Amino acid sequence: MHDENDVLPPNTHLTFIRLTPDGAATPIDRQLAEEVPVVIEYNGAGYAVLMATPTDIGDLVQGFSLAERLMTREDALLDVDVHRTDSGVIARATLPPHRTEGLLDRVRHRASDSSCGLCGIENLEQAIRPLPRVTTTSRADRAAIFHALEALRDHQPLNAATGAAHAAALVGADGAIRLVREDVGRHNGFDKLIGAMARQGMDWDGGFALLSSRCSYELVEKAALADCPLLVTISAPTRLATERAAAAGLPLVALARSDALLLRGNAVAL
């Protein structure tokens, strides 16, 4: 489900020259993915600027707020007021009063001067904070993963048009793709998916998340905070990502391709 008031479709086309080894040079018209600054404000104060595709902004802010631990999955959904400008997008959200202290604490750490030794230590502690243990379990088997990998391309209209967008998909235990969000940034795409799930009242229901990207530690953290039972990525993980996943009890499947995949962690159905 997309909120039409929350979507700014990409519409930029440019002409390129297509060069081939045989010496041919052919003009070709290409649609380009939009990438604009998205300013996120909470309770009237600026908090972050993301470079993102200007679609599904409400989903993005909802998922980003969960990833930043400014709220939990048990909190009420955010009401996000989206303003488009010539320079980008401003998204204004209001956190409930009981989350104000956490907001102020995060703002303090984000704004601190890391040139100070103490501040630097505090920033490192904030960067690698303990993760909650994943409490859900995936029922998907390897056949379901391969099925989803084969179907994912058909759920990526922005990438089909531009070749410049990542996808994050909610996949059922049977391998059927239930929901997809796209963005030029892999982190934004996953935030959008998690936010969309929250706003639409959807859960993992024994399925998994499928991402068309490498597995960085930030994506592992977003998955753990969303209580995702299994994270599947197209490309390889970093060492820190595997360590953080193990600490959270999050099974990983990486380098997931049509002919093979790599499993790390305990995923019983696989």
Buried (B, 14 or more C-beta within 10 A) or exposed (E): EEBEEBEBEBEEEEEEEEEEEEEEEEEEEBBBBBBBBBBBBBBEEEBBEBEBBBBBBBBBBBBBBBBBBBBEEEBEBBEBBBEEEEEBBBBBBBBEEEBEEBBEEBBEBEEBEEEEEEBEEBBEEBEEEEBEEBEBBBBBBBEBBBBBBEBBEEBBEBBEBBEBBBBBBBBBBBBEBBBBBBBBBBBBBBBBBBBBBBBEEBBBEBBBBBBBBBBBBBBBBBBBBBBBBBBBBBBEBBEEBBBBBBEBBBBBBBBBEEEEBEBBBEBEBB
